[in-house]
Amino acid sequence: VLGRDYAENLMEAEYTYSGIKVSGFVSDPMHGRKSRIYQHFFVNGRYVKSKVGAFALEEAYKNSIMVGKFPACVLCIEMDADRTDVNVHPAKTEIRFTDEREVYDAIYFAVKTALSSNASIARIAHKQDMQKQEVLKAIQQSVFNEGTGKQTAVSGFASANTNKLRSE
């Protein structure tokens, strides 16, 4: 419904804080949008427009997303119905919370947790790519040196790291 490009750049978010459960998906910081139209919030199954939600989302992305770009999300917030007031707008799309700070914190920490988990995975993948590149470079160096009949410490490094990669 929202498009393949949108779906391919989402990360899972899930967090519970003070009886408020936040679950759903948030965009990768590298894929910011030109506007907020891709920010979708649901409270107890009802689609709502939430200034608190939008503010918490954008604050969680602060210093992670380009200036002038906005994060995308589909976040479902589950909480006791007595903690909300949906009678703010005739269409019932705007909502008030009895404790906006708790809702803000739940959304903020759900998003921050998703972003930090994704960053950790990216760092691990980058480290593995760098190790593979070092091994390939060492192997290439070894092949080059074997052609001249010279054995170097580099070729020893290559065989040791090749075995290491195989075990991972």
N, C-alpha and C positions, 0 to 999 in steps of 0.2 A: 504494500500500500504506500509506504514512504519512499520506496526506491532501493535498488541494489546498492548504489554508492553509499547511501545513508546506512544501510544495514551492515555493510562490510567494515565500517569504521566504528563500530560500537563495542563497548566493554561492559561486562556485567557489573552491576552495583547492588550490594545488599548490606543492610546494616539495621540494627535495632537499637533504639535509644529511648529510655524513659517510657516504654510502652508504645513507641511509635516505630513501626516497621517500614523501612524504605527498601524497595526492590525494583529492578528494571535495568535499563541500559543507558550509558552515557557515551558521548563521542570521544574519539581520540583527540587530544589537544592539537595535533597537527592538521586536523580536518575541521577547523572552525567554520561557521556559517556566516553569511552576510547579515542575517537578521535573526530574531528570536522565534521565528515561526516554526522551527523544529524543536521547540521546547514543549513537551507534553507532560502534564501532571494529572494524575488520577488520585482522588482521595476517597477511600472506601468504595472503589469501583466507579466513581463519578468523575467525568472529565471536568477539570476546573482550570481557571486561570489564577495563578497564585504569584503575587508579588514576592512573598516570602520565599517561595520555592525558587523563583528566578534569581533572586538576590543571593540565596545560599549557593545555588549552582554556579553562578558567575564568580562569586568570591572563592569558591573551591578551585576554580580554574585560574585564579589570579596568578600572574607570572608564569603561566604554563601555556597560554594561548596568545596568538598575535593580537595586538591592539586593533580594535575595529572588527574583530571576529567574535562570534558567540558560540558557546557550546550547545550541542543538541542533546536531547534526552527524551526518554520515555520512562518516567518514574511513577511507581505506584506507592502510595502512602496509605498504610492501614493504621487506624487508631480508633479509640472509642468514639462513637458518634457524639457523645455529650461534650467532647472537646472541640467541636466544630459548629459553625453557624453558616448554613448554606443559603439563608434567606437574605442575602446582601443584595442580590441582583435578580430581577424578574426571571431571567433565563437560568438562574441558579448555577452559573458558571464561575462566579466569583465566590470566594469563601473566606471566612474569618476563622482564626483559631483562638481558643481561650488562652493558650500560651504559645505565642508565636516564636519565642526564643527556643523552646524545645523542638518545634518543628524545623526551624532553621538549623539547629545543631544536628538533628537527625539526617537531614538532607546533605548538609555540608560534609559531615563525616562519612556518609555513604559514598559520596562522590570522591572525597579525598582518598578513601581507602581503595576505591577502584583505580584511581589514577596512580597511586603509589604501587599497587600490585602490578599494574601494566608496566610501569617504569622499571620495576625489578625484573620482570620477565624480559623486557627489552635489553636491560643491562646484561643479563645472563646470556641471551642470544648473541649480543654483540661480542661478549668475551669469548664465546665459543667460536664465532666467526673469525676473530682475531687469532685465536690459537690455530685454527685450520689454515689461515693465511700464512702464519709463521711456519707451520709444518710444510706447506706446499713450497714456500720460498726456500726452506732448507733442503727439500728434496730436489728442487731445481738446481740449487747451488751444488748439491752433491753430484748430480748427474753431470753438470758442467765440469766439476773437478775430476770426476772419474775419467772423463775423456782425456784429460791431461795426465792421468796416472797418479794424481795427488789425492790422498785421503785426508780429510780435514775433520776437525771437531764438529763442524756443521753437519756432516753426514751422520755422525753419532747422535746428534741432537734430533735429526729427522727420524731415525729409526726408533728412538726412545719415545718421541711424541706421537709417532704413527701408532705404536702399541697402546699408548695412553688413550688416543682417540677411539681406537677399536673397542676398548673396554668401557667407554662411556655409553 
